Amino acid sequence: MLAEKTTYTVRDLFDNLDITLTQFSKDSGIDAETLRRIRDGKPAYSSTANKMLNHLSQVYARRLGMDNVEGINIQVSRRARTKK
């Protein structure tokens, strides 16, 4: 069981799942390899990260989002990089 905290790491959230990553993948509709990459700090699209966090919120029955989960590396689109 995951202790109640003000902030969490994405690694802690995955390490404390009561289901396998494969089952979480099926339930969330996100490819298991994509979830492994996010867990390991690789870049992810914000839409995928939000979908994952929404499902984690359901699993843990608490609000989880970009403001209280650390370790999610959001990929910046090429278009956004060239505008800077």
HULIN-V320197 format. One record per helix or strand of 3 or more residues. SS is the DSSP state (hx for helix, st for strand). FROM is the first residue (numbers start at 1). TO is the last residue. Records with the same first field share a line. If there is no record, write none. Layout:
SS = FROM-TO  FROM-TO
//
This chain:
hx = 10-15  21-28  32-39  46-60  78-83
//
